Amino acid sequence: MAVSDTSRQSLIPNFIYTSSISPSNYLTSHKSNLTSFPSTSPVTQHDNKFTVQAPSEPLGKIEMYSPRFYAACTVGGILSCGLTHMAVTPLDLVKCNMQIDPVKYKSISSGFGVLLKEQGVRGFFRGWVPTLLGYSAQGACKFGFYEFFKKYYSDIAGPEYAAKYKTLIYLAGSASAEVIADVALCPMEAVKVRVQTQPGFARGLGDGLPKFVRSEGALGLYKGLVPLWGRQIPYTMMKFASFETIVENLYKYAIPTPKNECSKSLQLGVSFAGGYVAGVFCAIVSHPADNLVSFLNNAKGASVGDAVKKLGVWGLFTRGLPLRIVMIGTLTGAQWGIYDAFKVFVGLPTTGGAAPAPVAEVAKA
């Protein structure tokens, strides 16, 4: 089966959804055309021909890996990250202040008490606008580019190696996406931390952003970019790779019904559960860098060395960690739930699932 130059240039992976494949020439001419990521694409045999069913909505709203697919994933990322981060603004506020001033904010409960006494109920949502805008931009890039890079790297690796080293594909795709996502997030994150940890600095984004730029210049908005990469890239690699692995194993060992026979509500429940467990791992691996980001964005002219000297190595790994585990676990579970709910809404399959059958098994079907 010849593949045209036009189809090779398409964003749609030509080897996922072939209409028919002859068993006699499958291994010789199409072995490299079996992708490792058809979330719900069962391989069936009809009249000695193999057909890979596209995991799309029966009405065919959005074709997998088309431009509309990536656009849908981008919108899903905006909703999942922007809304969830905004919702946990009170927790984030207490966490940032515990990292910056542990003497004043000794614990989670006392931290909420101090904020309530000094700033009132409205103080719990200080910085919600830069949080919403920053993490919406980050979510758009994180999820949209993850889907793109996951396919891109699997195409480069070829089906055999993509299936064998799928975890490395998840890690590389998520890391690549996060590099881009953090460039979008960094300015809003800098303003958010300054507004949340320095009462009186500004009421919010409207007056906080100009004041920040006047104080430290436009490049000052990216002062925390490297520590942000240090926090977010390990976080996102863990978030996506562990989620994909957890979900695959849930369908493989904990749920007796194949994924494509499960109800959408059950699939979304699996997405939330897998996301929550993945979030706990995310919080642990990214917490030292989170402390650095909070310290650098709060202290004008501070360096990484200043942060390590003041917080100490133990403090970098533990200060504010219990609260962040609760926050990130809930946050990540909700993000995957919202993201996959949006994908289902537009007619796409949920993320993750059972591992694809090896090439040899497909040939024997």
N, C-alpha and C positions, 0 to 999 in steps of 0.2 A: 504494500500500500504506500504509494508515494505521498510525501508531505510537501505541500507547496511552500514557497518562500513566504507567501503572505501569511499562511497559518503559523509558520515558525515565528514570525514577528508579532503574532497576536499575543495579547495578555492571557488568553485562555490556553491552558496547558493542553496541547494537542493529544497527549497520550492518555488523558483521563477518560474522556467520553467518546470513544470510538463506537460507531454503530454496530459493527460486527468484526469479529476476529476469527480467522480460521485456525483451528488447532494445529494444523500441519505446519503453518509458517509462523505460529505465535512466538516460539522461543527464538527462532532465527532472525526474524525481522522486526519483532515487536517486544523483545525482552526489555529493551530500554524504555518502553513506553508504558510502564506500569508505575503510576505515581504512588507515593507512600502516604498521601494524605486525603484519600476520599473518605470523608467523615462517615457518610452513610451511603456508600455506593456498592451494593452487593453485586458479586459477579455471578451471572446465571448462564446456563447453556440451553440454547434452542437450536434444533436441527444441526447439531455439530458446529455451532458457532457460539462464540462468547460475546456477551453484551454486558458492558459496564453501565449500569443505570446512573444517570446524573443525580446527585443528591440535591435536587432543586424542588421547589414547590410544584405540585401537579399543574398549576396554571402557568407555570413557567415565567414567574414575575422577573426573577433575576438569575442570569446564568452565572455559574460559578467562575470566579477569576476574570470576569469581564470588568470593564471600567465601572459599571453600575454596582458590581459586587464590592469593589474597593471603596466606592463612595458610601455604600451602606455600612460597611465596617467602620469607616471614618465617623459617620454620624452616630453609630452605636458607641464608639469610643468617647465622643463628646458627651453623650448622655451618661454613660457609665462612670466616667471619671469626674466630670464637672459637678454633677448632682451629688454624688456620694461624698466627695471632699467638702463640698459646701455644707452638707448635712452634719458632718462631724467637726465643724469649725470649733465648737466649744471644747471638745477633747483636744484638738490640735493646739488651741490657745493655751490650755493648761500645760500640755506637754512641752511646748516651746518655752514657757516661763519657768517650768521646772528645770529645763536644761540650762537656762541663762542665769537664774537666781534660785538655786536650791535651798538657800538659807530661808528665804521668804516663802517659797513654795515647796514645803517639805514633803508633801504627799498629794495624791490625787484628790482626796476629800478636802484637805486643807487648802489646796490650790483653788478648788471651786469656791470655797468659802471666802478666800481672800479676794478673788475676782468679783464675787457677788457684793461684798462689803464695799469695795473701792469703786467699782464701775457699774454696779447694778446688773439687771438681767440683760440689758442691751449690750453690755460689755462682753457677754459670751459670744457674740457674733461679730466682734470687731475683726475687720479684715476679710469679711465674707466675699466682697466683690472681687478683689484680686485673686482670692482662692478659686472662685467660680470661673473667672476668665482664664487664669493660668492653667488650671487643671483640665479645663475643657480643651484648650489648645494642645496640651500635652496628650490627652486621651485620643484626640483626633489622629495625631502622629503615631502614638504608641500602637494602637490597634490597627489602624490603616496600613502603616508600614510593616507591622509584624506579619500580617497576612501576605503582603507583597513579598517580603524577604523570605518568608517561609517557603513560598512557592519557588522563588528565584533560586535559592540555595538548593532546594530539592531537585530542580531542573538541572543545575550544574553537576550535582553529585550523581545524578542518574538514579533510576528506581531501585536498583539492588543496594547501592550504598546509602541512599536516602532512607530506605527501610531499616537497614542495619544500624545506621548511626542517626536515627531520627532525633534522639535527644540533643545531639550536637547541632542539628538543624534548628531545633527550637531555641537553643541557647544563642546561636549566631544570629538568627532572625530577630529575636527579642533585643539583643544587644545593639544591633544595627539600628533598629527602630528607636530605641531609647536615646541614642546619641542625638538624633534629630529632635525627638520630643522635648528633651531638656533645654535645647536652645529656645524653643517656644515658651517653655515654662519659666525659665530663669528670671526674667525681669519682674514678673508678677510675684514670684516667690520672694525676691529680695524686698519688695515693697510690703508684702504680707507680713513677713517676719518683723520688719521694723515697726509697722503699725501695731502688731500684736504684743510686742515685748517692750515697747517704749511708750507708755501712756503719755499723752500730750504731744507726741510727735505729729500725728495727723489723725483725722477722723476716719479716713478711708483712702480709697484709690485716687479720688478726684484731687485731693490736696496732698496726698502722700507721695504720689509719683513725681509731680513737679518739684516738691521739696527735696526728695531723694536725689534727683538729677542735679539740682542746684548745689547740693552738698557734696556729692561725689562724682558728678559728671555722668554722661550717658553710659560710659564703659563700666561705671561702678555697678550698674544693674547686672553685669555679668561677672562681678567679682567672685561670686560663689559658684560659677559654672563647673569648675573642675571638682570641687567637693560634691556638687550636685550630681555630676556624673558618677562620682565614687559611691554616692548613696543609691542613685536610681538605677544604674546599669546592673549591679548585682541583684538589686531588688526585682527588676523586671525580668532578668534571666531566670531567677528563682520562681517568679510569679507565673511565667508562661511554661517553662519546662516542667516544673513540679505539677502545675495544674493539668497539663496534657497527660502526664504520667499517672497522676492520681485518678483522673477521670477514666483513662483507659483501663486501669486496674479495677475500678469500681464496676465497670460494665463487664469486666472479665471474670471477677471473682465474687462480687457481692450482689450482683443483680442477675437473676437467672434468665431474664428475657433479653434477646439481642437488642441493641440500641434502636435499630430502625423499627422495632415492634413496640418500643416503650412509648407511653403517652408523652406529649409535650410537657405536661406539668412535672412528670417524673424526671425527664431530661433536664428541665430547668432546676429541679431540686438537686440533681447530681452536680450541676454547674455551680450552684451556691455552695454545696458541701465541699466540693473540690477546691473552690476558690478560697473558702475560709481556712482550710488546712494549709493551702499554699501561702496564704497571707501570714500565718504564724512564722513559717520559715523565712518569708520575705523580711519581716520585721527584725528578726535576729541578725541576718546577714548584712542588712543595710544600716543598722542602728548607729555604729560609730560615725559613719559619714553624715548621718542625720544630725548628730550632735555638733559636728563641725560646721555644717551649713547654718544651723541656728546661731552658733557663736559668731561666725564671720559676718553674717548679715545683721547682727545686732551691734557689733563693736566696730566702729569706724577705724579703718586702717589696721585691723587685726590680721594676723597671719595664722597659718595652720600650726606653726610652732607655738604661738601664743596660746592657741586653743588646747594643745596637748599639755602644755606646761600648767595651765590653770585647771583643766578638767582631770588630767591624769589618764593613764591608759585604761584603768579600771572604770573610771567615770565615763570615758568615751563609750565603753561597751554596755554599761549598766544604767546610767542616769536616764530616767524616764522610760526604761525599757518595758516594764509591766503594762503601763498605760498604752504604749505604742503597740504592743502585741494585741491588746484588746481592740485598739482602734484599727490597726492594719488588717487584722483577721476579719473583722466585720466589714471593713471597707472593701477588701479584695473579694470576699464572698459576694457582697452586694454588686460589685462591679461586674463580675462574671455573670451574675444572675440578670442584671439589666442588659448587658451586652448581648447575651444569648437570647433573652426575651425579645430584644429588638430584631435580631436576626430571624427568629421564628416569625415575628410579626410581618416581615417583608418577604417571607417565604424561603429563608435559608436554613440549613441544618445548624444545630447547636455545635459548639466547638468541642473537639476531642471525641474519643470513642475507642472502639476496639481496634487493635492493630490490624493492618491489612494482611491478607493471606500472602505467603511467600509465592514467588513466581512459579516455582515447581508445583505447588499445590493447585494454583490456578490452572496450570496446564493439564493436571490430572482430573479436574472437575468433570 
